[in-house]
Amino acid sequence: MTGMVEDTWFDRAGNFHSDALHVVERYTPTGPDSLLYEVTVDDPKVFTRPWKMSMPLYRRLDKNIQLLEYNCVPFVEELMYGHLRKIEPSVTPPERKNE
């Protein structure tokens, strides 16, 4: 499986990265019910060298399992984890002008 996603967030903790960030993710089938997930993160402006992580992913084999619908909501990470980066408002709201 291959694909190219041009826009992404690095992680939910809000760790910074530069415009040189390059992330490669690989999903390799290792059996009928498992995959090996591997990621390489390279950002020479932030890290001293590329780093890698991998972990196995397994299919749930429970009897009568039901998959629940997942609704993709734009910026849901902001709602769940708070602002990932602070953005200063360009105009002070009227209710705060007298403070």
C-alpha positions, 0 to 999 in steps of 0.5 A: 500500500502506498500513498502520499499525504501532504498535510499532517500533524506530527503528534498530539503532544504538539512536539515541534518540527521544521519544514524539513520533516520527512516521515515514512510509514510502512505497513508490512503484512506478516500473517493473515491477522497481523501487520508490522508498522514501521516509521522513520522520522527525519528532520535534520533541522530538529533531530541530530539523526533520523529515528525509527520506531516499529510495532506489530498490529493485530486483527481483533479475533473476538467472536461477534465483534462489531466495528463502530463507525468513526466520524472524521472531524476536522481538528478533532485533536484540538478539541480532545487535547487542547491547542497544539500551538498558541495562536495570538488573536490579531484583534482583542475581543470587545469584552476584554478591551477594558481589562 
